[in-house]
């Protein structure tokens, strides 16, 4: 730019050549293959299955190049540290294994896994915004490279992301009116913050909360070690299924073995010797290992 405020040729060309190419979001479905019953799965791989028997799809709204994409990235930058400080936070499978391997448990402890059904799409805008605002205001904020925005400004930006989720599907245009879309950058953190608040409220009403030896959660999947009886821990699930008008909990309870994330956690030989849980890899029966060789990254790019 010249000193008199006019644009030089290179700046003018850059601004005109680099105009953003914005588009509407696009919805697609990821098949929940792990939900297929064994008999239907066998028929499917043998070519004997009707398409009407295929599993339900997980709705994903791709927001690449949409007007709210970068707004969501900006907001997410400040929410991630808040989620990481939650007492039940599990980063990934490796983090889960590290935490479990450090526990010495009562002999009769129960192993419980739970899943929050359709967590992303069953939370309303107002409750999500209220939960994030509360957590953001109360958080002990760590030093970041970008200055923290005021709570009112962050709330306004998140409201723009949530309430302007327009998308295209099958040649028609829609607007999501409830929930955080699976595909928006800040959705996992927004829902994580709300879900953490909900589980804390449930725990406050749970009479046997003191018997919980461990409680960890990865997004909508939870893992609990409980030093009590099955009827007692079922009270926790019952409270959860009546706490929110849209959310429901499904669960598995076992005295000896459960699957969580990519692991099978069980009471094996190590538990017999030291009351520490054994862990091994868990592979879903529907996993057909459709992987690319490592050298393919030289020729293909996934957007």
C-alpha positions in Angstrom: 0.0 0.0 0.0 1.3 3.5 -0.9 1.7 6.2 1.7 -1.3 8.1 0.4 -3.5 5.1 1.2 -4.0 3.9 -2.4 -3.3 0.2 -3.2 -0.3 -0.9 -5.2 -0.7 -3.3 -8.0 0.4 -6.4 -6.1 -1.9 -5.8 -3.1 -4.8 -5.0 -5.5 -4.2 -8.3 -7.4 -3.9 -10.3 -4.1 -7.2 -9.0 -2.7 -9.0 -9.7 -6.0 -7.5 -13.1 -6.6 -7.9 -14.4 -3.0 -11.5 -13.7 -2.4 -12.9 -16.4 -0.2 -14.9 -19.1 -1.9 -17.7 -19.7 0.6 -20.3 -22.3 0.4 -23.2 -23.8 2.3 -22.6 -26.8 4.6 -23.2 -30.3 3.2 -24.8 -33.2 5.1 -23.6 -36.8 4.6 -24.0 -40.0 6.7 -21.4 -42.3 8.2 -22.9 -45.8 8.5 -22.8 -47.1 12.1 -21.5 -50.5 11.0 -20.8 -51.6 14.6 -24.6 -51.5 15.2 -25.3 -54.2 12.7 -26.5 -57.5 14.3 -24.3 -60.5 13.5 -26.8 -62.3 11.3 -27.4 -59.2 9.1 -23.7 -58.4 9.0 -23.0 -62.0 7.7 -25.7 -61.6 5.1 -24.4 -58.2 4.1 -20.9 -59.4 3.4 -22.3 -62.4 1.4 -24.4 -60.1 -0.8 -27.7 -61.4 0.6 -28.8 -58.3 2.5 -31.4 -55.8 1.4 -30.4 -52.2 1.5 -33.3 -51.5 3.8 -31.5 -53.5 6.5 -28.4 -51.4 6.4 -27.5 -49.7 9.7 -28.5 -46.1 10.6 -26.2 -43.3 9.6 -24.4 -40.8 11.8 -25.2 -37.3 10.4 -22.1 -35.2 9.6 -22.4 -31.7 8.3 -19.2 -30.7 6.5 -18.5 -27.0 7.2 -15.4 -26.7 5.1 -15.4 -23.2 3.5 -18.6 -22.2 5.2 -18.9 -18.6 6.6 -18.8 -19.9 10.2 -15.9 -22.3 9.8 -13.1 -19.9 11.0 -15.3 -18.4 13.7 -15.7 -21.9 15.1 -12.0 -22.5 15.0 -11.3 -19.3 16.8 -13.8 -20.2 19.6 -12.5 -23.8 19.9 -9.0 -22.5 20.6 -10.2 -21.1 23.9 -12.5 -24.0 24.9 -10.0 -26.9 24.5 -8.0 -25.9 27.6 -11.2 -25.8 29.7 -12.2 -29.3 28.6 -8.8 -30.7 29.3 -9.0 -29.6 32.9 -12.2 -31.5 33.6 -11.8 -34.1 36.4 -13.3 -36.9 34.1 -11.3 -35.9 31.0 -9.9 -38.7 28.8 -7.8 -37.5 25.9 -7.5 -40.7 24.0 -7.0 -44.5 24.4 -3.4 -44.0 25.5 -4.4 -41.6 28.2 -7.2 -44.0 29.4 -4.7 -46.9 29.7 -2.3 -44.7 31.7 -5.0 -43.8 34.1 -6.4 -47.3 34.5 -3.0 -48.9 35.0 -2.3 -46.7 38.0 -5.3 -47.9 39.9 -5.4 -50.6 42.7 -9.0 -51.7 43.0 -11.3 -53.5 45.5 -11.7 -57.1 44.6 -15.4 -56.9 44.0 -15.4 -53.6 42.1 -17.9 -53.4 39.2 -16.9 -52.2 35.7 -19.4 -50.0 33.9 -19.5 -48.3 30.5 -22.1 -45.9 29.4 -23.0 -44.1 26.2 -25.0 -40.9 25.9 -27.3 -41.5 22.9 -27.1 -38.8 20.2 -25.4 -36.4 22.5 -24.5 -33.8 19.9 -27.9 -33.5 18.3 -30.0 -33.6 21.5 -28.8 -30.5 23.3 -30.6 -27.2 22.8 -28.8 -24.0 21.8 -29.6 -22.1 25.0 -28.3 -24.8 27.4 -25.1 -25.2 25.4 -24.4 -21.5 25.4 -25.3 -21.1 29.1 -23.0 -24.0 30.1 -20.1 -22.7 28.0 -20.5 -19.2 29.4 -20.5 -20.5 33.0 -17.4 -22.7 32.4 -15.6 -20.0 30.5 -16.3 -17.3 33.1 -15.2 -19.5 36.0 -12.2 -21.1 34.4 -8.7 -20.5 35.6 -7.4 -19.5 32.2 -3.9 -20.6 31.2 -1.6 -18.3 29.2 -2.3 -18.6 25.4 -0.8 -16.9 22.4 -4.1 -15.2 21.5 -5.8 -12.9 24.1 -8.9 -14.3 25.6 -12.1 -12.6 24.3 -14.7 -11.2 26.7 -17.3 -13.8 27.7 -20.0 -11.8 26.0 -18.1 -11.8 22.7 -17.3 -15.5 22.9 -21.0 -16.2 23.6 -22.0 -14.1 20.6 -19.6 -15.9 18.3 -20.7 -19.4 19.5 -24.3 -18.3 19.0 -23.5 -17.4 15.4 -22.0 -20.9 14.8 -24.9 -22.8 16.4 -27.8 -20.8 15.1 -26.6 -20.4 11.6 -26.0 -24.0 10.7 -27.4 -24.1 7.2 -26.7 -27.2 5.1 -27.5 -28.8 1.8 -28.7 -32.4 1.4 -30.0 -34.1 -1.7 -30.4 -30.8 -3.5 -32.5 -29.2 -0.8 -31.5 -26.7 1.9 -32.1 -27.0 5.6 -31.3 -25.3 8.9 -30.4 -27.2 12.1 -32.6 -26.0 15.0 -31.3 -28.1 17.9 -27.9 -29.5 18.8 -24.3 -28.9 17.8 -23.6 -30.3 14.3 -21.1 -33.1 14.0 -18.7 -31.5 11.7 -18.4 -28.0 13.2 -15.0 -27.5 14.8 -16.1 -26.4 18.3 -19.0 -28.9 18.7 -17.0 -31.5 20.6 -15.8 -28.9 23.2 -19.2 -27.2 23.4 -21.0 -30.6 24.1 -18.2 -31.8 26.4 -18.6 -28.8 28.6 -22.4 -29.3 28.8 -22.1 -33.0 29.4 -19.5 -32.5 32.2 -22.0 -30.1 33.8 -24.8 -32.7 33.5 -22.7 -35.6 35.0 -21.7 -33.4 37.9 -25.4 -32.6 38.6 -26.3 -36.3 38.4 -23.5 -37.1 40.8 -24.8 -34.5 43.2 -28.1 -36.5 43.4 -26.5 -39.9 43.4 -26.6 -41.3 46.9 -23.7 -43.7 46.3 -21.3 -41.3 44.6 -18.7 -42.0 47.3 -18.4 -45.6 46.1 -17.2 -44.5 42.6 -13.5 -45.4 42.4 -12.9 -43.9 39.0 -15.0 -42.0 36.5 -13.7 -41.0 33.1 -15.4 -39.8 29.9 -14.4 -39.5 26.3 -17.0 -37.3 24.6 -20.3 -39.3 24.9 -18.6 -42.5 26.2 -18.1 -43.0 29.9 -16.2 -45.5 32.1 -16.9 -46.1 35.8 -15.3 -48.4 38.4 -17.8 -48.8 41.3 -17.2 -50.4 44.7 -20.8 -51.3 45.3 -23.7 -53.3 44.0 -25.4 -53.4 40.6 -28.7 -52.0 41.9 -26.8 -49.1 43.5 -25.0 -48.1 40.2 -28.2 -48.6 38.3 -29.6 -45.7 40.3 -27.0 -43.5 38.7 -28.2 -44.5 35.2 -31.8 -44.0 36.3 -31.1 -40.5 37.5 -29.3 -39.8 34.2 -32.2 -41.0 32.1 -34.6 -38.7 33.9 -32.3 -35.6 34.1 -32.6 -34.3 30.6 -35.7 -34.3 28.3 -33.7 -35.4 25.3 -30.6 -37.3 26.4 -30.6 -41.0 27.3 -27.9 -43.3 28.8 -27.3 -46.9 27.7 -24.9 -48.9 29.8 -23.2 -52.2 30.4 -22.3 -53.5 33.9 -19.9 -56.4 34.5 -18.0 -57.8 37.5 -15.1 -58.8 35.4 -14.8 -57.4 31.8 -16.0 -54.5 29.6 -15.0 -52.9 26.3 -14.2 -49.2 26.2 -12.8 -47.2 23.3 -10.2 -49.5 21.6 -9.6 -51.6 24.7 -11.0 -54.6 26.6 -10.6 -54.0 30.4 -10.8 -57.1 32.5 -9.8 -58.8 35.8 -7.1 -61.2 34.6 -3.9 -62.6 36.1 -2.5 -59.2 37.0 -5.7 -58.5 38.9 -5.4 -61.8 40.8 -1.9 -60.8 41.9 -2.1 -57.1 42.5 -5.8 -55.9 42.1 -4.8 -54.0 39.0 -6.9 -54.3 35.8 -5.6 -56.1 32.7 -6.0 -54.3 29.4 -5.8 -55.6 25.8 -6.8 -54.3 22.4 -10.4 -54.5 21.4 -11.4 -54.7 17.7 -15.0 -54.5 16.7 -16.2 -57.5 14.6 -17.3 -55.1 11.8 -13.8 -53.7 11.4 -12.6 -54.9 7.9 -9.3 -52.9 8.1 -9.7 -50.7 5.0 -6.4 -48.9 5.5 -4.1 -47.2 3.0 -0.4 -48.1 2.8 1.8 -45.5 4.3 3.4 -44.5 0.9 -0.1 -43.4 -0.4 0.3 -40.0 1.4 2.7 -39.1 -1.4 0.0 -39.3 -4.0 -3.4 -38.7 -2.3 -4.6 -35.9 -0.2 -7.8 -36.2 2.0 -9.8 -33.0 2.4 
